[in-house]
Amino acid sequence: MSSRHVLCEHCPEEFDVAKSLQGGLANCPNCGKATAVPGGPEALFILAVSLGVLLGGGATWLIWISAGATAGLITAGCALVGLLIAIAAS
């Protein structure tokens, strides 16, 4: 099992958790409180998904035509924000 080292936010306990918990929460074995596990989705994955949504564009235009301009702009804006977050995270 691949693990990640975590320092409890509430007490001085240090412990290991599964890497699958990265970006989530784990209960400290000492105090029992939820502690954030560092990490999260790989920035490259987020970048690839955001680029696909942004460059795909078909869904944005389909939403624009079927649901109106506002929905299309919101979809495009969300894709662009996701792309900017992915670039900043990498």
C-alpha positions as CSV (number, residue, x, y, z in Angstrom):
1,M,0.0,0.0,0.0
2,S,1.3,3.4,-0.9
3,S,0.9,5.9,1.9
4,R,1.1,9.6,2.6
5,H,2.5,11.1,5.8
6,V,0.1,13.5,7.7
7,L,0.5,15.8,10.6
8,C,-2.7,16.2,12.6
9,E,-4.0,19.8,12.7
10,H,-5.4,19.3,16.2
11,C,-2.6,17.5,18.1
12,P,1.1,16.7,17.7
13,E,0.3,13.2,16.2
14,E,2.0,12.2,12.9
15,F,0.5,9.2,11.0
16,D,0.3,7.6,7.6
17,V,-2.8,7.3,5.4
18,A,-3.4,5.7,2.0
19,K,-2.5,7.9,-0.9
20,S,-6.1,7.5,-2.2
21,L,-7.1,9.9,0.6
22,Q,-5.1,12.8,-0.8
23,G,-7.1,15.9,-0.9
24,G,-9.7,14.5,1.5
25,L,-9.9,14.0,5.3
26,A,-8.6,11.3,7.6
27,N,-9.4,10.8,11.3
28,C,-6.4,11.2,13.6
29,P,-5.7,7.9,15.5
30,N,-4.7,9.9,18.6
31,C,-7.4,12.6,19.0
32,G,-10.0,11.2,16.5
33,K,-10.6,14.6,14.8
34,A,-10.7,14.9,11.0
35,T,-7.5,16.2,9.5
36,A,-6.9,17.4,5.9
37,V,-4.7,15.1,3.9
38,P,-2.4,17.1,1.6
39,G,-2.4,16.6,-2.1
40,G,-5.2,16.0,-4.5
41,P,-5.8,15.4,-8.2
42,E,-2.8,15.7,-10.4
43,A,-2.5,19.1,-12.0
44,L,-1.9,17.5,-15.4
45,F,-5.2,15.6,-15.2
46,I,-7.1,18.8,-14.3
47,L,-5.3,20.6,-17.1
48,A,-6.2,17.9,-19.6
49,V,-9.9,17.8,-18.6
50,S,-10.1,21.6,-18.7
51,L,-8.4,21.9,-22.1
52,G,-10.7,19.2,-23.4
53,V,-13.8,21.0,-22.3
54,L,-12.5,24.4,-23.4
55,L,-11.2,23.3,-26.8
56,G,-14.0,20.8,-27.4
57,G,-16.4,23.7,-27.5
58,G,-19.1,21.6,-29.1
59,A,-20.9,21.3,-25.8
60,T,-20.7,25.0,-25.2
61,W,-22.2,25.8,-28.5
62,L,-24.9,23.1,-28.1
63,I,-25.8,24.6,-24.7
64,W,-25.7,28.1,-26.3
65,I,-28.2,27.1,-29.0
66,S,-30.5,24.9,-26.9
67,A,-30.5,26.8,-23.5
68,G,-29.7,30.3,-24.5
69,A,-26.7,32.6,-24.5
70,T,-26.4,32.9,-20.7
71,A,-26.1,29.1,-20.2
72,G,-23.5,29.0,-23.0
73,L,-21.5,31.8,-21.5
74,I,-21.6,30.2,-18.0
75,T,-20.4,26.9,-19.5
76,A,-17.5,28.5,-21.3
77,G,-16.6,30.6,-18.3
78,C,-16.5,27.5,-16.0
79,A,-14.2,25.8,-18.5
80,L,-11.9,28.8,-18.7
81,V,-11.8,29.1,-14.9
82,G,-11.0,25.4,-14.6
83,L,-8.2,25.8,-17.1
84,L,-6.7,28.8,-15.2
85,I,-6.8,26.9,-11.9
86,A,-5.1,24.0,-13.5
87,I,-2.3,26.2,-15.0
88,A,-1.9,27.9,-11.6
89,A,-1.7,24.6,-9.8
90,S,1.0,23.2,-12.1
